[in-house]
Amino acid sequence: MLSARGEEEDRLVGLETGADDYVVKPFSPREVVLPVEALLRRTERLAGMPLAQFHRDPGTGNHRFSGPRGSRSGRPLALTMREFDLLAFLAGHAGQTFSKEELLRRVWGWEFGDTSTVTVHVRRVREKLERDPSDPTLVLTVGRFGYRMAREDEIVGDDLTDSSEPS
């Protein structure tokens, strides 16, 4: 989204209504090109990949991703590619804390961008993954610094129990 409105609330509304990024005028052409290039790289890499499901394998206890036909506690867990990338990265680095800037860079390959993008995508992942998104137990906020995925030994009870196997 390109806009002359640069207040945080304006950016959040833009991102919450579906924009992948929010660029405020005036901007340099490179500021627009780099996120588009990153999106194209991900699209090429993930072309044809179905929406994903994230759950814990009851046999091994390991985090696992699978196709969209499964569910978590009876709820479908259809993730967008951006949500999948974020969740896969955090799950692959469980227990490690990453700043919003690091997540922009390491998950989506952006050297700069609006960190509200990370905030919005974490919220969306929580809405799909957490039992209570307002009190997350899996994707955790670390102060005002950033986010991390809970380690296996921090997950209480059946936070990631999935009784249905994907087809």
N, C-alpha and C positions, 0 to 999 in steps of 0.2 A: 504494500500500500504506500503510495506517495501522497504526502500531505504537508500543508503549511502549518498544521496544528501540531505542536511539539510537546505539549504538556503530558506528563505521565498518564493521566487519566485518559487523554485522547488516544495515546499509544495502546493502553490496555484495552480500551473499547475496540479499537481496530483489530488487535490480535484475538480478542475473545469472539469477535464476529466472524473469524475465519481467515484473516490475513496471515500469511506465512511469515511476513516480516513487515516492518513499518519504518519507512525512511522519510525524514523530515526535510522539507525544502529550506534553504538551498542544499544541494548535495552534489558530490562529485560523481561522475559516471562510474568510476570504479566501485563506489559504495553500493551501486545497484548491481553491477556486473558480477562481483564476487559471490554474493549469495545465490544468484541465478546459476552460476557455474557449479557451485556446490550442490544445488538441487539437481542439476542435470547429471552430475556424477552419480549421485544416489539413485536417480531414476534409472540410469543405465545399469547400475549394479543390481538393483532390485526389480528390474522389469519382469513382470509376470509373477512376482512373489505375492501370494495371497495375504490378506489381512492375517495378523498373527494372534496367537493366544499365548499368555504367559502363565505358567503354573509350576508347582513343585511336584516332581515325580514322587508318588507315594512309596515306590520301591527303594529309591536311592536317596530321596530327600533333596536332590539337586534341582536347581531352577532349570526350567526347560521351556522352549518355545515350540509352538506347533500351529497347525492351520486353524482356520476360523470356526470350524464346526464344534469345537469343544466349548467348555464353559468353566467358570470358576464359581463354585457354590451355586450352580444353577443359572448364573448370569452369563450371557455372551460377553466375550472380551475381545472385541474387534478393535485393533489398534491401527492408526494411520502409520505410514512409513516413518514419519518424524517421531511419533510416540514410540514406535518399535525401536528405532535407533537409540533414543534416550534410555528406554528401559533396558535394552540389551547391554548398553554401555555400563549403566549403573549396576546391573546384575553381575556383569563380568568383573566389576571392581567393588564388590560388596565390602562394606566397612570403610572404604576410602571416601573422603570428603572432597568434592570438587566445587570450585566457585562457579558462578553463572558464566563468567568469561571463559573459564576452562571448558565448560560444557559446550558453549558455542563453538569453540575452536576444535575440541577433540571429538565431539559427536557429529557436528555438521560441517566442520571444516571452515568455519567463518573466522576470519582474523578480526573482524569487528562487526558490530550489530547491536541491536537493542536487547539488553539482557531480559527485558520483559517477555521476550519470546520463550526463554527458558522457564520463567515463572508460570506462564500460561500452560506450557506443555506439561510441566510437572503437575499442575492442578488437574489437567485432563487425564493424565495417567492415573493419578490418585482416584479420580472419580470412577475410573473403570476397574482399578485393581484393589483398592482398599475397601475393607468392610465399612469403615467410617472415615470418609475422606477428610473430615474436619479434625480427626484425631489419628493421623497416619501411624502405622506400625511397620510399614515396609519401605516406602520412599520417605526418608526423614529429612527435615530441615535442620541444618546445623547453624544455630544463631542467625546472624544476618549474612553469614559467609556464603553458604551454598547448600548442597544436597548430597545425600549418600543413600545407598541401599543398605537396609539392615543386614547384618551378618546372620548366617544360619542359626548361630547360638542365641541370637537376640529375638528370633521369631517365636512368639508364644503360641502354644496351642495349634489350632488349625488355620492360622492366618493365610496359608497358601494351600490348604488341602483342596484337592479337586477330585471329586468322586467319579467324574465322567471322563473317559478317555476320548480323545479326538478321533473322528472317523477318517 
